Amino acid sequence: MYIVIVGCGRLGSELATKLSEEGHDVAVVDRNPDNFSRLSDEFNGATITGVGFDLEVLKSAGIEHADGFAAVSDSDNMNIMAAQVAKTIFNVPMVIARVFDPVKGETYRALGLETVCPTTSAANMIYSKFLIRNKESHFILPSGGIELVEVPFRKGIAAKTIGDIETLDEFKVISLTRGGTTTFPKATDVLTEGDQLLVALHVSDLPKVSAIFHLNGR
């Protein structure tokens, strides 16, 4: 894929480096050329100095044939403007903007612009850890309120198989860890005491999942 990234701060430089290391073609735009020093020595993409929503700057970054665009500068307004330009003028198939203000994020998401809000994600993570008081659980917070939660299978849970577990609520079992080995389970796999399940669910379903797996009060 060819990806254009606006913003070469901590997030932008790390994202650009990872994509480049995985073999993708990457162009990074930043108004401050000193920020390009954040890129690793392994980065072999292009760097363009300029404003992230300037049409000529974006054209020089190759946006006209880009498969994806990420606006991750430290300015919400910059990210929104750059993302709108990429989406509406250059018709980039996948456009994502980082937005620190949750209200702005929800507003622009409702208008069809994909946003990632680290403020909301961090709040959800802390909320989740308070709600499910289980130090062994870990949470991965992508955008959209979907989380990956590790939960233990114990006696007393009203299920015998992976399929049974998934019918208890609206979540999906991603993996099963048993005896140190992790697998992608089938619906017919029978569960045993001590199995660790990685399930995907919406943050609003955490209370139900907490009750199903008897996590509260540990």
N, C-alpha and C positions, 0 to 999 in steps of 0.2 A: 504493500500500500504506500501511497504518497501522502504524508501528513504535514500540515502546516500548523505550527504552534506559535501563538502570540504570548510573549512573556517568558523571560529566561531567569526567573527567580528560582527558589528552591524546588518548587513543584515543576515548573516548566523545564528546567535543566535536567531533572531526574527523569521526567517523562520522555524528553527528547533522547536522552542517553539510552534508556531501556529500549525504545522503539528502534533506534539505530543499531544497537547491539543485536537485535532480533532480525536484522536484515531489511527493515523498512527504510524507505527514502524519507528523510525528514528535513524540513526547513524551519528555522527558528527566527522569529521577528522580535526585536526589542529596540526601544528608543535609546537605550543606553548600551553602547558597545562593550563597556566594561563587564556587563553581566554575562557575556558569552564565555568569560573565563570560568564560569561555574560548570560548563560542559566538560565531561571527562575526556581524557586523551583518546579514548576509543570512539568518540563521536566522529562520524565521517559525513555528516550532512552539511547543509548550507546555513549560513547565518546572514541575516539582512537587518541593517540598522534603519529604523523608521517607526512611524506610528502604526499601530496594529489595525486601524480601520481605514488607512489611506489606500485608495484603489491602486495606485501605481506601485506602492510598496508591496501590496499583496500580490500583484501581478508578477513582480520581480521574484517573489517567493514561490511562484509556480502554482498559485491557487486555482488557476483555470483548469488544471488537470489533477487537482487534489481529490483524494478519496475521503479524507477526513480533515477536520479543523478543530483545534482546541484553543480557546482564549482563556489563559490562566495567569494574567498579570495581576498585580495587587490592587487594581482599580475595578470595581464593579461596573462603572459606566463604560470604561474602556472595553471590558470583556463583552458586555451586552452589545455595544455598537459594532465591535469587530465581528461578533457572531452573527448579527443581523445582516451585515454586509456579505459575509461568507454564504449565508443561507439564501438571501433574497436576490442578490446581484450575481453571485457566481455559482449558485445552485450546487454547493458542495453537498454530497449525499449525507454525510454525518457531521454535525456541528454541535459542539459542547462548550458551554461557558461556565467558568467558576464564578459563583456569586456569593459573597459573604453575608449579604442581607437576606434573611429567609423570606421576607415579604416580597422583595424584588424577584427572588427565585421562583416563588409560587406564581407571581403575576406573569412572568415571562414564560414559565412552563405551560400555563393555561393558554398562552398564545401560540404554543407549538414549538417553543425554543427549548432545547434540552439544556438543563442547568444542573450543576453539582454544587451543593451548599455545604461546606465543611462545618459551618456553625450548627446546622440542623443535624448533621451526621454525628458530631461530637455530643450534642445534647441527647440524641437517641441512644448513643453508646452508654453514657453515664446513667440515663434512665433505665436502660436494660440491665445494667449491672446492679443497680439498686433493687430492681424488681425481682430479678432472679439471682438470689444471693448464693451463687455457686462459683467458687474460685476456679473450678476446673473448666467452666464454660468459657468460650471465647466468641467474640462477635466480629463480623466483618461487615462494614456498613457501606454498601454502594449507594448510589442515588436512588430516589424513589421509595425509600422507607423499607426496602427489602433487606433482610439480615440472614446471615448464616449462623446458626446456633448449635453448639455441641451439647447434647443431652444424653444422660445415661438411661439405659433400659433396666428396669427393676421389676421384681415380682410385685404383683398387685396392679400393674398397668393392664387395662382391658384390651389387650392385643396379643397375638401370637406371631404374626408375620409382619413383614414390611408393609404389605398391602393393608393389613388391619390398622397399623399405626397411621397410615395416610388417610384412612377414612374417619379418624377421630376428629380431625380438624383440617382446615385449608392450609396444609403445608406439604412440602415435598422432601423426602429423604434423599440426600445427595450421596452420602457414603456411609459405610458401616465399618467400624474398627473393632476387631476381636483378636485378643491375644497378640496385640502389636501389629497386626496386619489389617490394612485398609483396603476395602473393595467397593465396587459399585454394585449395590444389591439389586436383586430381582424382587418383584412383589411377593413371590412365594417363599422367599427366604425366611426360615423360622428364627425368631429372636431368643436369646438366652440372657440370663442374669449377667450384668457387667458389660454388655455390648454398649459401645459408644456410637451414637447416631449424629451425623451432621445434617440438620434440616434447614431448609429455606422457608422463610415465613415473613409476613408483614409485621412491622413493629407493633401494630395494634392488636395482634394475636398473641403477644407475649404472655398476658395473664392466663389465657386458656392453656398455652403450652406449659406454663409453670405449674398449673394445676394437674394437667395430664401426667407429667413426669415427676410430680411430687417434689418440686425443687424448692418451694418456699419453706423456710424454717429449718434449713439444713444447718 
